[in-house]
Amino acid sequence: MTVTRDEERRVKDEERRGMEEVDLELRGTDMELRMKGADHYKTGGVEPIDLLRDGGMLRDYALGCIIKYAFRNRQMLGQEIVRSDMEKIRHYAEILEEWRDEV
């Protein structure tokens, strides 16, 4: 079966509208978690965290980030704990808690 460009365009438009509807339905807490992320992730398009969640990789990614930031501070024994790293650990833990049923 051959798909015409008009049909292909229509399908893509429907998919885009469906994604926009899902974005509009985001829960308040979900949006708050997104807004806590670094500014370079606020692109207005598809965000990496959405791809990770939809691809079933968010749990592993978040746990890996928590380990990374904790281990980085462990390596600096005798030095002051980096507050920004602790905030990142908290942020990824909040993501795991909020999306626990989806990851």
C-alpha positions as CSV (number, residue, x, y, z in Angstrom):
1,M,0.0,0.0,0.0
2,T,1.4,3.4,-1.0
3,V,1.0,6.3,1.4
4,T,0.6,9.7,-0.2
5,R,2.4,12.8,1.2
6,D,-1.0,14.2,2.2
7,E,-1.8,11.1,4.2
8,E,1.6,11.1,5.7
9,R,1.3,14.7,6.7
10,R,-2.2,14.1,8.1
11,V,-0.9,11.2,10.3
12,K,2.0,13.3,11.6
13,D,-0.4,16.2,12.4
14,E,-2.6,13.9,14.3
15,E,0.3,12.5,16.2
16,R,1.6,16.0,17.0
17,R,-1.9,17.0,18.2
18,G,-2.1,13.9,20.4
19,M,1.3,14.7,21.9
20,E,0.2,18.3,22.6
21,E,-3.0,17.1,24.3
22,V,-0.9,14.8,26.5
23,D,1.4,17.8,27.4
24,L,-1.7,19.8,28.4
25,E,-2.8,17.0,30.7
26,L,0.5,17.0,32.7
27,R,-0.1,17.0,36.4
28,G,1.1,20.0,38.5
29,T,3.8,18.0,40.2
30,D,5.0,16.6,36.9
31,M,5.4,20.2,35.6
32,E,7.1,21.3,38.8
33,L,9.7,18.5,38.4
34,R,10.3,19.6,34.8
35,M,10.8,23.2,35.8
36,K,13.4,22.2,38.4
37,G,15.7,20.9,35.6
38,A,18.5,22.8,34.2
39,D,17.7,25.6,31.7
40,H,19.3,23.9,28.8
41,Y,16.7,21.2,29.0
42,K,13.8,23.7,28.7
43,T,13.6,23.6,24.9
44,G,9.8,23.7,24.4
45,G,10.1,20.6,22.3
46,V,10.5,17.0,23.3
47,E,12.6,16.8,26.5
48,P,15.1,14.1,27.2
49,I,13.3,13.1,30.4
50,D,10.2,12.3,28.3
51,L,12.2,10.2,25.9
52,L,13.7,8.3,28.8
53,R,10.4,7.7,30.5
54,D,8.6,6.7,27.3
55,G,11.5,4.4,26.4
56,G,11.4,2.7,29.8
57,M,14.8,4.0,30.8
58,L,14.0,6.7,33.3
59,R,14.4,4.6,36.4
60,D,17.9,3.4,35.5
61,Y,18.9,6.9,34.4
62,A,17.7,8.6,37.6
63,L,19.3,6.0,39.8
64,G,22.5,6.3,37.8
65,C,22.5,10.1,38.3
66,I,21.9,9.7,42.0
67,I,24.9,7.4,42.2
68,K,27.0,9.7,40.1
69,Y,26.4,12.8,42.3
70,A,26.8,10.9,45.5
71,F,30.0,9.2,44.4
72,R,31.4,12.4,43.2
73,N,31.1,13.8,46.7
74,R,32.4,10.6,48.2
75,Q,35.6,11.1,46.2
76,M,36.1,14.5,47.8
77,L,36.4,13.2,51.4
78,G,37.5,15.8,53.8
79,Q,36.0,18.5,51.6
80,E,32.7,20.3,51.9
81,I,29.7,18.5,50.3
82,V,28.7,20.2,47.1
83,R,25.2,21.6,47.8
84,S,24.2,21.6,44.1
85,D,25.0,17.9,43.8
86,M,22.8,17.2,46.8
87,E,20.0,19.2,45.1
88,K,20.4,17.1,42.0
89,I,20.2,13.9,44.0
90,R,17.0,15.2,45.6
91,H,15.6,16.2,42.2
92,Y,16.2,12.7,40.7
93,A,14.7,11.1,43.9
94,E,11.6,13.2,43.5
95,I,11.3,12.1,39.8
96,L,11.5,8.5,40.9
97,E,8.9,9.1,43.6
98,E,6.5,11.0,41.3
99,W,6.7,8.6,38.4
100,R,7.1,5.4,40.5
101,D,4.2,3.8,38.7
102,E,5.6,4.6,35.3
103,V,9.2,3.7,35.6
